[in-house]
Amino acid sequence: MARTHAIFWAGLAGLLLASSAGAAELKTGNPKLQSIESVNFGPDGLLIIGDGKGAQVVAVQTGDTKPIEWGKIEGGDIKDHIGARLGTTGKGIEIKRLIVNPASRRAYVAVRKLDGKQDLIVTLDGQGKVQEFSLDNVKYNVYPLPTDPTVKTVVITDITYADGRILLAAQAKEKFNSKIYSIDTRDDSATPHWISTDTFHVAHNKWETDAPIRTVIPYTENGKKYLVGAFTCTPIVKYSLDDLKASTRVKGTSVIELGHGNTPLDMFVYEKGGKTYILMNNLRGFPKGGLIGPSPYWTAKVSHGILSEGEKINKEAVWRFKGNDPNENSSPYAQIIPEFAGVVMMDKLDNDRALVIRTQDKTSYNLAVVPLP
């Protein structure tokens, strides 16, 4: 799930709702989503939902803007808590995404109820209390996604906003192609469009179009705006927004390789000690080597400054480690964070803490508040 600075979201609610007089008309009722594949927040509690099956993005006014405090979280399996609230068990649900509303610090969790294959959203307050978030009688905008005639099914892997555009990371399921969908909220007459990506996979030493982009954030450098994405196997790549034109292929710039055989899960930016970092958790696939720490779920802290690298890129991009030991931290730009071992999902809670769902054995899942490293 993608994570953004507040500055990138500033004015998004106005942009989205101002367009209600045009193509994206503000409605009241139930948007009748066919799926909930990815979610993110704009300002003032504006919930952005990616519905790949329904080929649409829906922006919902939650009205959730009053800040809450996070205290001691009750123990127990968070899947059991959510399952019980939805009339089933922990084994009866799949947790798909965890995000934090920056306006209120309330957590929102995208869940699939396996009985009936129903996608839902629940909220968690500062004590971990579970409530279902109803989509009945909400105010919302709908942005239909453009279609690619060569692709029947698209899965939305992440969603973010940059330079007046909603940007979706997506995977064309039949072809396993990586795509970016762009929706310009500033211009009602603008047609949403898709872009295919060419990415240099440092671990594979070649350009690829198939590996899926998993999580994205916006980035600005010297007044120029970019979309930054993390891919399976695990390069961090940036794309110029100026190059994201309709029905084209865009070449990315790979700036660092975190290690082959991994799948990025969540990524967000934070500041600490006057410096800016990217925090990204991953799932280790073990094609070579062993565990990175005690769990297949591991987290890397990456210097945000690596994004401005202009020479050591693509084939020359730096690696987090040298040699064959993925537990090594030889690069000054990235390091493993042991305190985040086992983190399956995460989001920034405030300036000092992250909210995480953690497991040690893939059978029990615990909600925790963890200091940012």
C-alpha positions in Angstrom: 0.0 0.0 0.0 1.5 3.3 -1.1 2.2 6.2 1.5 2.6 9.9 0.9 3.7 13.2 2.5 0.8 15.5 3.4 2.1 18.1 1.0 1.3 15.8 -2.0 -2.3 15.4 -0.7 -2.9 19.0 0.0 -5.9 20.2 -2.1 -6.8 16.7 -3.3 -10.2 16.7 -1.6 -11.0 20.0 -3.3 -9.7 18.8 -6.6 -11.8 15.6 -6.5 -14.9 17.2 -5.2 -14.6 20.3 -7.5 -14.8 17.9 -10.4 -18.2 16.7 -9.3 -19.8 19.1 -11.7 -18.1 17.4 -14.6 -17.3 13.8 -15.5 -16.7 12.6 -12.0 -20.1 13.6 -10.5 -20.4 13.6 -6.7 -23.0 11.0 -5.7 -24.7 9.9 -2.5 -25.5 6.3 -1.8 -23.5 3.0 -2.0 -20.8 2.9 -4.7 -21.4 -0.9 -5.0 -17.8 -1.9 -5.3 -17.0 -5.1 -7.0 -13.6 -5.4 -5.2 -11.3 -3.6 -2.8 -7.8 -4.2 -4.0 -6.0 -1.1 -2.8 -6.8 1.9 -0.5 -5.2 5.2 0.5 -6.1 8.5 2.1 -6.3 12.0 0.9 -6.8 15.1 3.1 -9.8 15.5 5.5 -10.5 11.8 5.7 -11.0 11.3 2.0 -10.7 7.5 1.3 -9.5 6.5 -2.1 -10.4 2.9 -3.1 -9.1 1.0 -6.1 -11.6 -1.4 -7.5 -9.9 -3.4 -10.2 -12.7 -5.9 -10.8 -15.1 -3.0 -11.2 -12.5 -1.0 -13.3 -12.9 2.1 -11.2 -11.5 4.3 -8.5 -13.9 5.6 -5.8 -13.2 8.5 -3.5 -15.3 8.5 -0.4 -15.9 11.3 2.2 -15.5 9.5 5.5 -15.9 12.6 7.7 -13.3 11.0 10.0 -11.2 14.0 10.9 -11.1 14.1 14.8 -7.7 12.9 16.0 -7.7 9.9 18.3 -5.0 8.7 20.7 -3.4 5.3 20.6 -3.0 3.7 23.9 -2.3 0.1 25.0 -3.6 -2.3 22.4 -5.4 -5.4 23.7 -3.6 -8.7 23.1 -4.8 -11.5 20.9 -4.9 -12.3 17.3 -6.2 -9.3 15.2 -7.6 -11.7 12.6 -9.7 -13.3 15.4 -10.9 -9.9 16.5 -11.9 -8.8 13.0 -13.4 -12.1 12.1 -15.6 -12.1 15.3 -16.9 -8.6 14.4 -17.8 -9.9 10.9 -19.6 -13.0 12.2 -16.9 -15.5 11.4 -13.4 -16.6 12.6 -9.9 -15.5 12.0 -9.6 -18.2 9.4 -12.7 -16.9 7.7 -11.1 -13.7 6.6 -8.1 -12.4 4.7 -6.5 -9.1 5.6 -5.6 -7.3 2.4 -4.4 -3.9 3.4 -3.8 -1.7 6.5 -3.7 2.1 6.2 -3.9 5.0 8.7 -6.1 8.0 8.1 -3.6 10.9 8.7 -6.5 13.2 9.6 -7.6 11.1 12.6 -4.9 8.4 13.0 -7.7 5.8 12.9 -6.7 2.6 11.1 -8.6 1.2 8.2 -8.3 -2.4 7.2 -9.4 -3.8 3.8 -10.7 -7.4 4.5 -12.0 -10.2 2.4 -14.6 -12.3 4.1 -14.0 -15.7 2.5 -17.5 -17.0 3.0 -19.2 -15.3 0.1 -15.9 -13.7 -1.1 -17.1 -10.3 0.1 -14.6 -7.3 0.3 -15.2 -5.0 3.3 -13.4 -2.2 5.2 -13.2 -2.2 9.0 -11.7 0.5 11.3 -9.5 0.2 14.4 -9.4 2.8 17.1 -6.6 3.6 19.5 -7.4 0.6 21.6 -7.7 -1.8 18.7 -11.6 -1.8 18.8 -13.0 -3.1 15.5 -15.9 -1.5 13.7 -17.2 -2.2 10.2 -17.0 0.9 7.9 -20.3 1.0 6.1 -20.4 2.2 2.5 -24.2 2.8 2.6 -25.3 6.4 2.1 -21.8 7.9 1.6 -20.8 10.8 -0.6 -18.4 9.7 -3.3 -16.9 10.3 -6.7 -16.3 7.6 -9.3 -13.4 7.6 -11.8 -13.8 4.8 -14.4 -10.5 3.2 -15.4 -9.5 3.1 -19.1 -9.4 -0.3 -20.7 -6.6 -2.0 -22.5 -8.0 -4.1 -25.3 -5.2 -6.7 -25.0 -5.9 -7.2 -21.2 -9.0 -8.7 -19.6 -8.1 -8.5 -15.9 -6.2 -5.9 -14.0 -5.2 -6.2 -10.4 -4.5 -2.9 -8.5 -1.5 -3.3 -6.3 -1.2 0.3 -4.9 -2.6 3.8 -5.2 -1.1 7.3 -4.6 -1.5 10.9 -5.7 1.0 13.3 -7.3 0.9 16.5 -9.3 -2.9 16.5 -9.5 -3.2 12.9 -10.6 -4.4 9.7 -9.0 -1.8 7.1 -9.9 -2.4 3.4 -9.7 0.2 0.6 -9.7 -1.4 -2.4 -11.5 -0.6 -5.8 -12.9 -2.2 -7.1 -16.1 -3.0 -10.5 -14.9 -3.1 -12.5 -18.1 0.2 -11.1 -19.3 1.8 -10.4 -15.9 2.7 -6.9 -17.3 3.3 -4.0 -15.0 1.1 -0.9 -15.7 0.5 2.5 -14.2 -2.9 4.1 -14.5 -3.2 7.9 -14.4 -6.3 9.9 -13.6 -6.0 13.7 -13.9 -8.3 15.2 -11.3 -7.6 18.8 -12.5 -9.3 18.4 -15.8 -12.7 16.8 -16.2 -12.2 16.6 -20.0 -8.9 14.6 -19.6 -9.3 10.9 -20.3 -7.8 8.5 -17.7 -5.1 6.4 -19.4 -2.7 3.5 -18.8 1.1 3.3 -19.2 3.3 0.2 -19.5 6.6 0.2 -17.6 10.1 -0.8 -18.6 12.3 -1.4 -15.6 15.9 -2.4 -15.2 16.0 -5.2 -12.7 19.4 -4.9 -11.1 19.3 -8.5 -9.7 18.4 -9.9 -13.2 20.8 -7.5 -15.0 18.2 -6.8 -17.7 15.3 -4.6 -18.7 11.9 -6.1 -18.0 8.2 -5.3 -18.6 6.6 -8.2 -16.8 7.6 -7.9 -13.1 4.7 -6.3 -11.2 5.1 -2.9 -9.5 4.0 -3.5 -5.9 4.0 -0.2 -4.0 4.4 3.5 -4.9 5.0 6.9 -3.5 5.4 10.4 -5.1 8.7 12.2 -5.2 9.9 15.7 -6.2 13.5 16.6 -7.2 14.5 20.1 -8.2 10.9 21.0 -9.1 10.5 17.9 -11.2 7.9 15.3 -10.1 8.3 11.5 -10.1 6.5 8.3 -9.2 8.7 6.0 -7.2 7.9 2.3 -7.2 9.3 -0.9 -5.7 9.2 -4.1 -7.7 9.5 -7.8 -7.0 13.2 -8.8 -6.8 13.6 -5.8 -5.4 14.7 -2.6 -7.2 13.5 0.9 -6.2 12.7 2.8 -9.4 11.6 6.3 -10.3 9.5 7.5 -13.3 9.1 11.1 -14.4 5.5 12.1 -14.4 6.2 14.1 -17.6 6.7 10.7 -19.3 3.5 9.1 -18.2 1.6 9.6 -21.4 -1.4 7.7 -22.6 -0.9 4.2 -24.0 2.9 4.4 -24.0 5.8 2.6 -22.4 7.9 4.5 -19.9 11.4 3.7 -18.8 12.3 3.9 -15.2 15.5 4.7 -13.4 16.6 2.0 -10.9 18.5 3.6 -8.0 19.1 0.8 -5.5 18.7 -3.0 -5.3 17.5 -4.4 -2.0 18.0 -8.1 -3.0 16.7 -10.7 -5.3 13.9 -13.1 -4.3 11.8 -10.5 -2.3 8.3 -9.0 -2.7 7.8 -5.4 -1.5 4.6 -5.0 0.6 4.3 -1.5 2.0 6.3 1.7 1.7 6.2 5.2 3.3 8.4 8.2 3.9 9.2 9.7 7.3 11.7 12.1 8.9 13.9 11.5 11.9 16.9 13.4 13.2 16.7 15.9 10.4 16.9 13.2 7.7 14.4 11.6 5.5 14.0 7.9 5.0 11.9 5.3 3.1 10.6 2.4 5.2 9.7 -0.7 3.2 8.7 -4.1 4.4 9.2 -7.2 2.2 8.4 -10.9 2.0 11.4 -13.1 1.3 10.9 -15.8 -1.4 14.1 -17.8 -0.7 15.1 -18.7 -4.3 18.7 -18.3 -3.1 20.2 -18.0 0.4 18.3 -18.1 3.6 16.2 -15.9 5.9 16.8 -12.2 6.4 16.6 -12.2 10.1 14.2 -14.5 12.1 11.2 -14.1 9.8 10.5 -14.2 6.0 8.9 -10.8 6.6 11.7 -8.2 6.9 11.9 -4.4 6.7 14.5 -2.1 5.1 15.3 1.5 6.0 16.4 3.4 2.9 18.0 6.8 2.7 15.6 9.1 0.8 18.6 10.8 -0.8 19.3 7.7 -3.0 16.4 8.9 -5.2 18.5 11.8 -6.4 21.3 9.5 -7.6 22.1 10.3 -11.3 25.2 8.3 -12.1 25.0 4.9 -10.3 21.7 3.9 -11.8 20.2 0.9 -13.6 23.1 -1.5 -14.4 25.4 0.4 -12.0 22.8 0.9 -9.2 24.1 0.1 -5.7 23.1 -3.0 -3.8 22.1 -3.1 -0.2 24.6 -5.9 0.3 27.6 -7.3 -1.4 28.3 -11.0 -2.1 25.8 -13.7 -1.3 24.7 -12.9 2.2 21.3 -11.1 2.2 21.7 -10.4 5.9 24.7 -8.1 5.3 24.3 -4.3 5.3 27.2 -3.1 3.3 25.6 -0.1 1.7 25.3 3.2 3.6 22.0 3.8 1.8 20.0 0.9 3.2 19.9 -1.4 6.3 17.7 -4.1 7.8 15.6 -3.1 10.8 15.5 -6.0 13.3 12.7 -4.4 15.3 10.4 -4.7 12.3 11.0 -8.5 11.8 7.7 -10.3 11.1 5.9 -7.1 9.9 3.3 -8.2 7.3 1.6 -4.8 6.9 2.4 -1.3 8.1 1.7 2.4 7.8 3.0 5.6 9.4 0.9 6.4 12.5 2.5 9.8 13.4 5.9 11.5 13.3 7.4 9.0 15.7 5.5 5.7 15.3 4.3 3.1 12.9 1.2 0.9 13.1 2.0 -2.7 12.1 0.4 -6.1 11.8 3.1 -8.7 12.8 3.4 -12.4 12.7 6.2 -14.8 13.8 4.7 -18.1 12.6 2.1 -17.2 9.9 -0.6 -18.5 12.2 -1.2 -15.6 14.6 -1.2 -11.9 13.7 -0.8 -9.1 16.2 -1.5 -5.4 16.0 1.3 -3.2 17.5 2.5 0.4 17.7 6.3 0.5 17.0 8.7 3.4 17.2 10.1 4.5 13.8 13.7 3.5 13.4 
